[in-house]
Amino acid sequence: MPTSVRLDPETEALLRRLARRSGRTKSEIIRDALQRMAAGTFEAAEPASLYEAISDLVGIADDGAEDLSAKHKQRFREKLHRRR
């Protein structure tokens, strides 16, 4: 049976991240949460791995220069030279 729920932007973003991270639909996440609350077991499950814990953050930032780690000494010297 279709049901509408209004969520604030932060809760909607959380729901999307949970669904993406678990590979389930938003509806499945909501049903599971309701069932856990009704059963009195609304505990957040521990992530299976560190990657699972941060998987929603992977790829959200620009990493800068491609050769940053390979040429860090050279870049540092260049910055020091420019300061002089």
PDB file of N, CA, C and O in Angstrom:
ATOM      1  N   MET A   1       0.844  -1.175   0.000  1.00  0.00           N
ATOM      2  CA  MET A   1       0.000   0.000   0.000  1.00  0.00           C
ATOM      3  C   MET A   1       0.892   1.243   0.000  1.00  0.00           C
ATOM      4  O   MET A   1       1.739   1.382   0.883  1.00  0.00           O
ATOM      5  N   PRO A   2       0.727   2.133  -0.952  1.00  0.00           N
ATOM      6  CA  PRO A   2       1.550   3.343  -1.028  1.00  0.00           C
ATOM      7  C   PRO A   2       1.303   4.270   0.162  1.00  0.00           C
ATOM      8  O   PRO A   2       0.164   4.471   0.585  1.00  0.00           O
ATOM      9  N   THR A   3       2.383   4.825   0.688  1.00  0.00           N
ATOM     10  CA  THR A   3       2.331   5.774   1.787  1.00  0.00           C
ATOM     11  C   THR A   3       3.329   6.878   1.486  1.00  0.00           C
ATOM     12  O   THR A   3       4.430   6.605   1.009  1.00  0.00           O
ATOM     13  N   SER A   4       2.961   8.109   1.758  1.00  0.00           N
ATOM     14  CA  SER A   4       3.864   9.235   1.546  1.00  0.00           C
ATOM     15  C   SER A   4       4.453   9.666   2.874  1.00  0.00           C
ATOM     16  O   SER A   4       3.774   9.672   3.901  1.00  0.00           O
ATOM     17  N   VAL A   5       5.718  10.024   2.840  1.00  0.00           N
ATOM     18  CA  VAL A   5       6.406  10.508   4.030  1.00  0.00           C
ATOM     19  C   VAL A   5       7.181  11.751   3.641  1.00  0.00           C
ATOM     20  O   VAL A   5       7.890  11.751   2.635  1.00  0.00           O
ATOM     21  N   ARG A   6       7.055  12.808   4.424  1.00  0.00           N
ATOM     22  CA  ARG A   6       7.811  14.028   4.160  1.00  0.00           C
ATOM     23  C   ARG A   6       9.056  14.019   5.037  1.00  0.00           C
ATOM     24  O   ARG A   6       8.977  13.840   6.252  1.00  0.00           O
ATOM     25  N   LEU A   7      10.205  14.215   4.399  1.00  0.00           N
ATOM     26  CA  LEU A   7      11.476  14.212   5.115  1.00  0.00           C
ATOM     27  C   LEU A   7      12.199  15.523   4.896  1.00  0.00           C
ATOM     28  O   LEU A   7      12.117  16.121   3.822  1.00  0.00           O
ATOM     29  N   ASP A   8      12.905  15.964   5.918  1.00  0.00           N
ATOM     30  CA  ASP A   8      13.747  17.149   5.738  1.00  0.00           C
ATOM     31  C   ASP A   8      14.948  16.743   4.873  1.00  0.00           C
ATOM     32  O   ASP A   8      15.242  15.553   4.755  1.00  0.00           O
ATOM     33  N   PRO A   9      15.637  17.703   4.274  1.00  0.00           N
ATOM     34  CA  PRO A   9      16.745  17.379   3.357  1.00  0.00           C
ATOM     35  C   PRO A   9      17.831  16.498   3.977  1.00  0.00           C
ATOM     36  O   PRO A   9      18.365  15.615   3.306  1.00  0.00           O
ATOM     37  N   GLU A  10      18.163  16.729   5.254  1.00  0.00           N
ATOM     38  CA  GLU A  10      19.212  15.930   5.897  1.00  0.00           C
ATOM     39  C   GLU A  10      18.784  14.476   6.056  1.00  0.00           C
ATOM     40  O   GLU A  10      19.581  13.564   5.833  1.00  0.00           O
ATOM     41  N   THR A  11      17.524  14.256   6.440  1.00  0.00           N
ATOM     42  CA  THR A  11      17.024  12.889   6.610  1.00  0.00           C
ATOM     43  C   THR A  11      16.909  12.192   5.264  1.00  0.00           C
ATOM     44  O   THR A  11      17.187  10.997   5.162  1.00  0.00           O
ATOM     45  N   GLU A  12      16.508  12.911   4.242  1.00  0.00           N
ATOM     46  CA  GLU A  12      16.432  12.334   2.894  1.00  0.00           C
ATOM     47  C   GLU A  12      17.819  11.920   2.413  1.00  0.00           C
ATOM     48  O   GLU A  12      17.984  10.854   1.819  1.00  0.00           O
ATOM     49  N   ALA A  13      18.817  12.766   2.672  1.00  0.00           N
ATOM     50  CA  ALA A  13      20.192  12.433   2.277  1.00  0.00           C
ATOM     51  C   ALA A  13      20.679  11.196   3.035  1.00  0.00           C
ATOM     52  O   ALA A  13      21.334  10.328   2.458  1.00  0.00           O
ATOM     53  N   LEU A  14      20.358  11.121   4.320  1.00  0.00           N
ATOM     54  CA  LEU A  14      20.726   9.950   5.119  1.00  0.00           C
ATOM     55  C   LEU A  14      20.069   8.689   4.571  1.00  0.00           C
ATOM     56  O   LEU A  14      20.713   7.646   4.462  1.00  0.00           O
ATOM     57  N   LEU A  15      18.805   8.784   4.232  1.00  0.00           N
ATOM     58  CA  LEU A  15      18.079   7.644   3.672  1.00  0.00           C
ATOM     59  C   LEU A  15      18.702   7.187   2.352  1.00  0.00           C
ATOM     60  O   LEU A  15      18.856   5.987   2.125  1.00  0.00           O
ATOM     61  N   ARG A  16      19.059   8.134   1.481  1.00  0.00           N
ATOM     62  CA  ARG A  16      19.714   7.791   0.210  1.00  0.00           C
ATOM     63  C   ARG A  16      21.050   7.092   0.449  1.00  0.00           C
ATOM     64  O   ARG A  16      21.358   6.091  -0.198  1.00  0.00           O
ATOM     65  N   ARG A  17      21.855   7.634   1.395  1.00  0.00           N
ATOM     66  CA  ARG A  17      23.150   7.016   1.687  1.00  0.00           C
ATOM     67  C   ARG A  17      22.989   5.606   2.240  1.00  0.00           C
ATOM     68  O   ARG A  17      23.719   4.697   1.846  1.00  0.00           O
ATOM     69  N   LEU A  18      22.035   5.418   3.153  1.00  0.00           N
ATOM     70  CA  LEU A  18      21.800   4.085   3.712  1.00  0.00           C
ATOM     71  C   LEU A  18      21.372   3.104   2.627  1.00  0.00           C
ATOM     72  O   LEU A  18      21.828   1.961   2.600  1.00  0.00           O
ATOM     73  N   ALA A  19      20.505   3.551   1.742  1.00  0.00           N
ATOM     74  CA  ALA A  19      20.035   2.679   0.663  1.00  0.00           C
ATOM     75  C   ALA A  19      21.178   2.323  -0.283  1.00  0.00           C
ATOM     76  O   ALA A  19      21.334   1.165  -0.670  1.00  0.00           O
ATOM     77  N   ARG A  20      21.966   3.316  -0.647  1.00  0.00           N
ATOM     78  CA  ARG A  20      23.086   3.070  -1.560  1.00  0.00           C
ATOM     79  C   ARG A  20      24.118   2.142  -0.914  1.00  0.00           C
ATOM     80  O   ARG A  20      24.611   1.211  -1.551  1.00  0.00           O
ATOM     81  N   ARG A  21      24.435   2.404   0.345  1.00  0.00           N
ATOM     82  CA  ARG A  21      25.441   1.617   1.048  1.00  0.00           C
ATOM     83  C   ARG A  21      25.002   0.167   1.245  1.00  0.00           C
ATOM     84  O   ARG A  21      25.823  -0.746   1.164  1.00  0.00           O
ATOM     85  N   SER A  22      23.726  -0.045   1.500  1.00  0.00           N
ATOM     86  CA  SER A  22      23.249  -1.400   1.773  1.00  0.00           C
ATOM     87  C   SER A  22      22.757  -2.124   0.526  1.00  0.00           C
ATOM     88  O   SER A  22      22.539  -3.335   0.554  1.00  0.00           O
ATOM     89  N   GLY A  23      22.580  -1.377  -0.577  1.00  0.00           N
ATOM     90  CA  GLY A  23      22.074  -2.001  -1.799  1.00  0.00           C
ATOM     91  C   GLY A  23      20.591  -2.307  -1.735  1.00  0.00           C
ATOM     92  O   GLY A  23      20.093  -3.162  -2.468  1.00  0.00           O
ATOM     93  N   ARG A  24      19.889  -1.611  -0.863  1.00  0.00           N
ATOM     94  CA  ARG A  24      18.432  -1.810  -0.732  1.00  0.00           C
ATOM     95  C   ARG A  24      17.710  -0.548  -1.169  1.00  0.00           C
ATOM     96  O   ARG A  24      18.321   0.507  -1.335  1.00  0.00           O
ATOM     97  N   THR A  25      16.414  -0.668  -1.353  1.00  0.00           N
ATOM     98  CA  THR A  25      15.623   0.498  -1.728  1.00  0.00           C
ATOM     99  C   THR A  25      15.333   1.337  -0.487  1.00  0.00           C
ATOM    100  O   THR A  25      15.458   0.869   0.645  1.00  0.00           O
ATOM    101  N   LYS A  26      14.942   2.593  -0.730  1.00  0.00           N
ATOM    102  CA  LYS A  26      14.573   3.465   0.387  1.00  0.00           C
ATOM    103  C   LYS A  26      13.384   2.878   1.141  1.00  0.00           C
ATOM    104  O   LYS A  26      13.322   2.965   2.367  1.00  0.00           O
ATOM    105  N   SER A  27      12.439   2.281   0.415  1.00  0.00           N
ATOM    106  CA  SER A  27      11.277   1.666   1.059  1.00  0.00           C
ATOM    107  C   SER A  27      11.692   0.524   1.984  1.00  0.00           C
ATOM    108  O   SER A  27      11.144   0.370   3.076  1.00  0.00           O
ATOM    109  N   GLU A  28      12.656  -0.269   1.541  1.00  0.00           N
ATOM    110  CA  GLU A  28      13.136  -1.376   2.379  1.00  0.00           C
ATOM    111  C   GLU A  28      13.791  -0.845   3.656  1.00  0.00           C
ATOM    112  O   GLU A  28      13.608  -1.410   4.734  1.00  0.00           O
ATOM    113  N   ILE A  29      14.548   0.232   3.530  1.00  0.00           N
ATOM    114  CA  ILE A  29      15.195   0.835   4.700  1.00  0.00           C
ATOM    115  C   ILE A  29      14.139   1.310   5.689  1.00  0.00           C
ATOM    116  O   ILE A  29      14.261   1.063   6.889  1.00  0.00           O
ATOM    117  N   ILE A  30      13.112   1.985   5.204  1.00  0.00           N
ATOM    118  CA  ILE A  30      12.056   2.506   6.072  1.00  0.00           C
ATOM    119  C   ILE A  30      11.294   1.356   6.721  1.00  0.00           C
ATOM    120  O   ILE A  30      11.024   1.398   7.921  1.00  0.00           O
ATOM    121  N   ARG A  31      10.939   0.323   5.940  1.00  0.00           N
ATOM    122  CA  ARG A  31      10.232  -0.832   6.520  1.00  0.00           C
ATOM    123  C   ARG A  31      11.055  -1.499   7.611  1.00  0.00           C
ATOM    124  O   ARG A  31      10.530  -1.846   8.669  1.00  0.00           O
ATOM    125  N   ASP A  32      12.359  -1.677   7.351  1.00  0.00           N
ATOM    126  CA  ASP A  32      13.236  -2.301   8.330  1.00  0.00           C
ATOM    127  C   ASP A  32      13.301  -1.465   9.611  1.00  0.00           C
ATOM    128  O   ASP A  32      13.244  -2.007  10.715  1.00  0.00           O
ATOM    129  N   ALA A  33      13.421  -0.151   9.458  1.00  0.00           N
ATOM    130  CA  ALA A  33      13.488   0.737  10.624  1.00  0.00           C
ATOM    131  C   ALA A  33      12.206   0.647  11.449  1.00  0.00           C
ATOM    132  O   ALA A  33      12.258   0.595  12.677  1.00  0.00           O
ATOM    133  N   LEU A  34      11.072   0.627  10.783  1.00  0.00           N
ATOM    134  CA  LEU A  34       9.793   0.522  11.499  1.00  0.00           C
ATOM    135  C   LEU A  34       9.677  -0.808  12.226  1.00  0.00           C
ATOM    136  O   LEU A  34       9.217  -0.856  13.367  1.00  0.00           O
ATOM    137  N   GLN A  35      10.092  -1.889  11.571  1.00  0.00           N
ATOM    138  CA  GLN A  35      10.022  -3.195  12.210  1.00  0.00           C
ATOM    139  C   GLN A  35      10.956  -3.273  13.412  1.00  0.00           C
ATOM    140  O   GLN A  35      10.598  -3.851  14.439  1.00  0.00           O
ATOM    141  N   ARG A  36      12.151  -2.695  13.292  1.00  0.00           N
ATOM    142  CA  ARG A  36      13.086  -2.687  14.423  1.00  0.00           C
ATOM    143  C   ARG A  36      12.550  -1.861  15.582  1.00  0.00           C
ATOM    144  O   ARG A  36      12.680  -2.249  16.743  1.00  0.00           O
ATOM    145  N   MET A  37      11.949  -0.727  15.263  1.00  0.00           N
ATOM    146  CA  MET A  37      11.375   0.113  16.321  1.00  0.00           C
ATOM    147  C   MET A  37      10.243  -0.616  17.022  1.00  0.00           C
ATOM    148  O   MET A  37      10.143  -0.572  18.248  1.00  0.00           O
ATOM    149  N   ALA A  38       9.396  -1.280  16.265  1.00  0.00           N
ATOM    150  CA  ALA A  38       8.274  -2.011  16.852  1.00  0.00           C
ATOM    151  C   ALA A  38       8.762  -3.165  17.722  1.00  0.00           C
ATOM    152  O   ALA A  38       8.144  -3.486  18.736  1.00  0.00           O
ATOM    153  N   ALA A  39       9.872  -3.787  17.324  1.00  0.00           N
ATOM    154  CA  ALA A  39      10.427  -4.906  18.083  1.00  0.00           C
ATOM    155  C   ALA A  39      11.307  -4.431  19.240  1.00  0.00           C
ATOM    156  O   ALA A  39      11.730  -5.236  20.070  1.00  0.00           O
ATOM    157  N   GLY A  40      11.584  -3.127  19.298  1.00  0.00           N
ATOM    158  CA  GLY A  40      12.424  -2.594  20.359  1.00  0.00           C
ATOM    159  C   GLY A  40      13.897  -2.862  20.136  1.00  0.00           C
ATOM    160  O   GLY A  40      14.682  -2.804  21.083  1.00  0.00           O
ATOM    161  N   THR A  41      14.291  -3.154  18.911  1.00  0.00           N
ATOM    162  CA  THR A  41      15.690  -3.443  18.606  1.00  0.00           C
ATOM    163  C   THR A  41      16.234  -2.455  17.605  1.00  0.00           C
ATOM    164  O   THR A  41      16.924  -2.847  16.664  1.00  0.00           O
ATOM    165  N   PHE A  42      15.944  -1.205  17.781  1.00  0.00           N
ATOM    166  CA  PHE A  42      16.389  -0.177  16.833  1.00  0.00           C
ATOM    167  C   PHE A  42      17.822   0.215  17.154  1.00  0.00           C
ATOM    168  O   PHE A  42      18.083   1.318  17.634  1.00  0.00           O
ATOM    169  N   GLU A  43      18.742  -0.692  16.887  1.00  0.00           N
ATOM    170  CA  GLU A  43      20.162  -0.470  17.092  1.00  0.00           C
ATOM    171  C   GLU A  43      20.824  -0.384  15.725  1.00  0.00           C
ATOM    172  O   GLU A  43      20.491  -1.150  14.820  1.00  0.00           O
ATOM    173  N   ALA A  44      21.745   0.531  15.574  1.00  0.00           N
ATOM    174  CA  ALA A  44      22.486   0.633  14.314  1.00  0.00           C
ATOM    175  C   ALA A  44      23.442  -0.542  14.225  1.00  0.00           C
ATOM    176  O   ALA A  44      24.194  -0.814  15.161  1.00  0.00           O
ATOM    177  N   ALA A  45      23.411  -1.231  13.108  1.00  0.00           N
ATOM    178  CA  ALA A  45      24.308  -2.359  12.907  1.00  0.00           C
ATOM    179  C   ALA A  45      25.730  -1.864  12.692  1.00  0.00           C
ATOM    180  O   ALA A  45      25.947  -0.864  12.008  1.00  0.00           O
ATOM    181  N   GLU A  46      26.685  -2.553  13.266  1.00  0.00           N
ATOM    182  CA  GLU A  46      28.092  -2.208  13.064  1.00  0.00           C
ATOM    183  C   GLU A  46      28.483  -2.530  11.632  1.00  0.00           C
ATOM    184  O   GLU A  46      28.108  -3.584  11.118  1.00  0.00           O
ATOM    185  N   PRO A  47      29.223  -1.651  10.977  1.00  0.00           N
ATOM    186  CA  PRO A  47      29.667  -1.952   9.617  1.00  0.00           C
ATOM    187  C   PRO A  47      30.611  -3.154   9.626  1.00  0.00           C
ATOM    188  O   PRO A  47      31.379  -3.347  10.568  1.00  0.00           O
ATOM    189  N   ALA A  48      30.542  -3.949   8.572  1.00  0.00           N
ATOM    190  CA  ALA A  48      31.359  -5.157   8.473  1.00  0.00           C
ATOM    191  C   ALA A  48      32.835  -4.820   8.295  1.00  0.00           C
ATOM    192  O   ALA A  48      33.700  -5.607   8.678  1.00  0.00           O
ATOM    193  N   SER A  49      33.130  -3.655   7.715  1.00  0.00           N
ATOM    194  CA  SER A  49      34.512  -3.271   7.468  1.00  0.00           C
ATOM    195  C   SER A  49      34.636  -1.756   7.515  1.00  0.00           C
ATOM    196  O   SER A  49      33.641  -1.032   7.512  1.00  0.00           O
ATOM    197  N   LEU A  50      35.869  -1.299   7.559  1.00  0.00           N
ATOM    198  CA  LEU A  50      36.105   0.140   7.526  1.00  0.00           C
ATOM    199  C   LEU A  50      35.593   0.735   6.219  1.00  0.00           C
ATOM    200  O   LEU A  50      35.011   1.820   6.215  1.00  0.00           O
ATOM    201  N   TYR A  51      35.809   0.025   5.107  1.00  0.00           N
ATOM    202  CA  TYR A  51      35.319   0.519   3.814  1.00  0.00           C
ATOM    203  C   TYR A  51      33.800   0.699   3.848  1.00  0.00           C
ATOM    204  O   TYR A  51      33.285   1.704   3.359  1.00  0.00           O
ATOM    205  N   GLU A  52      33.088  -0.262   4.420  1.00  0.00           N
ATOM    206  CA  GLU A  52      31.630  -0.151   4.492  1.00  0.00           C
ATOM    207  C   GLU A  52      31.227   1.069   5.320  1.00  0.00           C
ATOM    208  O   GLU A  52      30.239   1.735   5.009  1.00  0.00           O
ATOM    209  N   ALA A  53      31.982   1.356   6.358  1.00  0.00           N
ATOM    210  CA  ALA A  53      31.674   2.501   7.207  1.00  0.00           C
ATOM    211  C   ALA A  53      31.817   3.830   6.476  1.00  0.00           C
ATOM    212  O   ALA A  53      31.087   4.775   6.772  1.00  0.00           O
ATOM    213  N   ILE A  54      32.756   3.919   5.515  1.00  0.00           N
ATOM    214  CA  ILE A  54      32.986   5.192   4.813  1.00  0.00           C
ATOM    215  C   ILE A  54      32.628   5.126   3.331  1.00  0.00           C
ATOM    216  O   ILE A  54      32.943   6.052   2.583  1.00  0.00           O
ATOM    217  N   SER A  55      31.983   4.061   2.898  1.00  0.00           N
ATOM    218  CA  SER A  55      31.719   3.884   1.467  1.00  0.00           C
ATOM    219  C   SER A  55      30.886   5.011   0.870  1.00  0.00           C
ATOM    220  O   SER A  55      31.025   5.312  -0.316  1.00  0.00           O
ATOM    221  N   ASP A  56      30.017   5.645   1.673  1.00  0.00           N
ATOM    222  CA  ASP A  56      29.218   6.749   1.138  1.00  0.00           C
ATOM    223  C   ASP A  56      30.067   8.002   0.920  1.00  0.00           C
ATOM    224  O   ASP A  56      29.606   8.942   0.274  1.00  0.00           O
ATOM    225  N   LEU A  57      31.290   8.039   1.440  1.00  0.00           N
ATOM    226  CA  LEU A  57      32.171   9.195   1.278  1.00  0.00           C
ATOM    227  C   LEU A  57      33.169   9.031   0.143  1.00  0.00           C
ATOM    228  O   LEU A  57      33.763  10.012  -0.306  1.00  0.00           O
ATOM    229  N   VAL A  58      33.357   7.814  -0.321  1.00  0.00           N
ATOM    230  CA  VAL A  58      34.353   7.545  -1.351  1.00  0.00           C
ATOM    231  C   VAL A  58      33.957   8.240  -2.652  1.00  0.00           C
ATOM    232  O   VAL A  58      32.842   8.075  -3.147  1.00  0.00           O
ATOM    233  N   GLY A  59      34.885   9.015  -3.190  1.00  0.00           N
ATOM    234  CA  GLY A  59      34.667   9.667  -4.475  1.00  0.00           C
ATOM    235  C   GLY A  59      33.962  11.000  -4.424  1.00  0.00           C
ATOM    236  O   GLY A  59      33.599  11.530  -5.474  1.00  0.00           O
ATOM    237  N   ILE A  60      33.748  11.575  -3.231  1.00  0.00           N
ATOM    238  CA  ILE A  60      33.007  12.836  -3.181  1.00  0.00           C
ATOM    239  C   ILE A  60      33.904  14.067  -3.229  1.00  0.00           C
ATOM    240  O   ILE A  60      33.413  15.190  -3.345  1.00  0.00           O
ATOM    241  N   ALA A  61      35.223  13.861  -3.139  1.00  0.00           N
ATOM    242  CA  ALA A  61      36.143  14.997  -3.125  1.00  0.00           C
ATOM    243  C   ALA A  61      37.063  14.962  -4.329  1.00  0.00           C
ATOM    244  O   ALA A  61      37.362  13.900  -4.875  1.00  0.00           O
ATOM    245  N   ASP A  62      37.501  16.134  -4.730  1.00  0.00           N
ATOM    246  CA  ASP A  62      38.479  16.244  -5.807  1.00  0.00           C
ATOM    247  C   ASP A  62      39.842  15.917  -5.225  1.00  0.00           C
ATOM    248  O   ASP A  62      40.210  16.430  -4.168  1.00  0.00           O
ATOM    249  N   ASP A  63      40.583  15.075  -5.902  1.00  0.00           N
ATOM    250  CA  ASP A  63      41.855  14.619  -5.354  1.00  0.00           C
ATOM    251  C   ASP A  63      43.047  15.481  -5.752  1.00  0.00           C
ATOM    252  O   ASP A  63      44.166  15.182  -5.335  1.00  0.00           O
ATOM    253  N   GLY A  64      42.864  16.498  -6.509  1.00  0.00           N
ATOM    254  CA  GLY A  64      43.965  17.375  -6.884  1.00  0.00           C
ATOM    255  C   GLY A  64      44.809  16.800  -8.000  1.00  0.00           C
ATOM    256  O   GLY A  64      44.313  16.070  -8.858  1.00  0.00           O
ATOM    257  N   ALA A  65      46.074  17.131  -7.981  1.00  0.00           N
ATOM    258  CA  ALA A  65      46.982  16.697  -9.036  1.00  0.00           C
ATOM    259  C   ALA A  65      47.166  15.185  -9.028  1.00  0.00           C
ATOM    260  O   ALA A  65      47.216  14.563  -7.966  1.00  0.00           O
ATOM    261  N   GLU A  66      47.267  14.597 -10.221  1.00  0.00           N
ATOM    262  CA  GLU A  66      47.410  13.154 -10.342  1.00  0.00           C
ATOM    263  C   GLU A  66      48.737  12.649  -9.801  1.00  0.00           C
ATOM    264  O   GLU A  66      48.809  11.538  -9.275  1.00  0.00           O
ATOM    265  N   ASP A  67      49.790  13.455  -9.923  1.00  0.00           N
ATOM    266  CA  ASP A  67      51.124  13.012  -9.519  1.00  0.00           C
ATOM    267  C   ASP A  67      51.540  13.621  -8.181  1.00  0.00           C
ATOM    268  O   ASP A  67      52.734  13.758  -7.913  1.00  0.00           O
ATOM    269  N   LEU A  68      50.599  13.979  -7.360  1.00  0.00           N
ATOM    270  CA  LEU A  68      50.892  14.675  -6.115  1.00  0.00           C
ATOM    271  C   LEU A  68      51.822  13.870  -5.207  1.00  0.00           C
ATOM    272  O   LEU A  68      52.803  14.408  -4.693  1.00  0.00           O
ATOM    273  N   SER A  69      51.525  12.607  -5.012  1.00  0.00           N
ATOM    274  CA  SER A  69      52.371  11.825  -4.107  1.00  0.00           C
ATOM    275  C   SER A  69      53.713  11.481  -4.741  1.00  0.00           C
ATOM    276  O   SER A  69      54.707  11.340  -4.029  1.00  0.00           O
ATOM    277  N   ALA A  70      53.763  11.345  -6.053  1.00  0.00           N
ATOM    278  CA  ALA A  70      55.006  10.969  -6.724  1.00  0.00           C
ATOM    279  C   ALA A  70      55.997  12.126  -6.769  1.00  0.00           C
ATOM    280  O   ALA A  70      57.207  11.903  -6.749  1.00  0.00           O
ATOM    281  N   LYS A  71      55.500  13.351  -6.827  1.00  0.00           N
ATOM    282  CA  LYS A  71      56.399  14.497  -6.979  1.00  0.00           C
ATOM    283  C   LYS A  71      56.286  15.479  -5.805  1.00  0.00           C
ATOM    284  O   LYS A  71      56.495  16.679  -5.981  1.00  0.00           O
ATOM    285  N   HIS A  72      55.958  14.974  -4.614  1.00  0.00           N
ATOM    286  CA  HIS A  72      55.747  15.876  -3.490  1.00  0.00           C
ATOM    287  C   HIS A  72      57.018  16.626  -3.092  1.00  0.00           C
ATOM    288  O   HIS A  72      56.936  17.793  -2.709  1.00  0.00           O
ATOM    289  N   LYS A  73      58.187  15.992  -3.170  1.00  0.00           N
ATOM    290  CA  LYS A  73      59.434  16.673  -2.808  1.00  0.00           C
ATOM    291  C   LYS A  73      59.735  17.807  -3.789  1.00  0.00           C
ATOM    292  O   LYS A  73      60.125  18.903  -3.388  1.00  0.00           O
ATOM    293  N   GLN A  74      59.550  17.531  -5.052  1.00  0.00           N
ATOM    294  CA  GLN A  74      59.792  18.548  -6.074  1.00  0.00           C
ATOM    295  C   GLN A  74      58.844  19.727  -5.876  1.00  0.00           C
ATOM    296  O   GLN A  74      59.274  20.879  -5.941  1.00  0.00           O
ATOM    297  N   ARG A  75      57.570  19.458  -5.637  1.00  0.00           N
ATOM    298  CA  ARG A  75      56.588  20.531  -5.442  1.00  0.00           C
ATOM    299  C   ARG A  75      56.937  21.367  -4.201  1.00  0.00           C
ATOM    300  O   ARG A  75      56.802  22.591  -4.207  1.00  0.00           O
ATOM    301  N   PHE A  76      57.384  20.692  -3.149  1.00  0.00           N
ATOM    302  CA  PHE A  76      57.758  21.413  -1.934  1.00  0.00           C
ATOM    303  C   PHE A  76      58.935  22.344  -2.192  1.00  0.00           C
ATOM    304  O   PHE A  76      58.929  23.498  -1.764  1.00  0.00           O
ATOM    305  N   ARG A  77      59.949  21.834  -2.897  1.00  0.00           N
ATOM    306  CA  ARG A  77      61.109  22.672  -3.231  1.00  0.00           C
ATOM    307  C   ARG A  77      60.688  23.876  -4.066  1.00  0.00           C
ATOM    308  O   ARG A  77      61.159  24.989  -3.832  1.00  0.00           O
ATOM    309  N   GLU A  78      59.809  23.661  -5.032  1.00  0.00           N
ATOM    310  CA  GLU A  78      59.341  24.760  -5.880  1.00  0.00           C
ATOM    311  C   GLU A  78      58.620  25.819  -5.050  1.00  0.00           C
ATOM    312  O   GLU A  78      58.804  27.014  -5.280  1.00  0.00           O
ATOM    313  N   LYS A  79      57.807  25.397  -4.094  1.00  0.00           N
ATOM    314  CA  LYS A  79      57.092  26.363  -3.253  1.00  0.00           C
ATOM    315  C   LYS A  79      58.067  27.159  -2.395  1.00  0.00           C
ATOM    316  O   LYS A  79      57.920  28.370  -2.237  1.00  0.00           O
ATOM    317  N   LEU A  80      59.068  26.470  -1.841  1.00  0.00           N
ATOM    318  CA  LEU A  80      60.076  27.181  -1.052  1.00  0.00           C
ATOM    319  C   LEU A  80      60.843  28.169  -1.919  1.00  0.00           C
ATOM    320  O   LEU A  80      61.128  29.284  -1.482  1.00  0.00           O
ATOM    321  N   HIS A  81      61.175  27.779  -3.129  1.00  0.00           N
ATOM    322  CA  HIS A  81      61.905  28.665  -4.047  1.00  0.00           C
ATOM    323  C   HIS A  81      61.072  29.905  -4.373  1.00  0.00           C
ATOM    324  O   HIS A  81      61.609  31.012  -4.423  1.00  0.00           O
ATOM    325  N   ARG A  82      59.793  29.738  -4.590  1.00  0.00           N
ATOM    326  CA  ARG A  82      58.919  30.877  -4.909  1.00  0.00           C
ATOM    327  C   ARG A  82      58.805  31.836  -3.744  1.00  0.00           C
ATOM    328  O   ARG A  82      58.632  33.037  -3.955  1.00  0.00           O
ATOM    329  N   ARG A  83      58.896  31.338  -2.510  1.00  0.00           N
ATOM    330  CA  ARG A  83      58.801  32.202  -1.332  1.00  0.00           C
ATOM    331  C   ARG A  83      60.009  33.120  -1.183  1.00  0.00           C
ATOM    332  O   ARG A  83      59.892  34.228  -0.660  1.00  0.00           O
ATOM    333  N   ARG A  84      61.161  32.660  -1.641  1.00  0.00           N
ATOM    334  CA  ARG A  84      62.401  33.435  -1.495  1.00  0.00           C
ATOM    335  C   ARG A  84      62.431  34.606  -2.372  1.00  0.00           C
ATOM    336  O   ARG A  84      63.407  35.357  -2.366  1.00  0.00           O
TER     337      ARG A  84
END
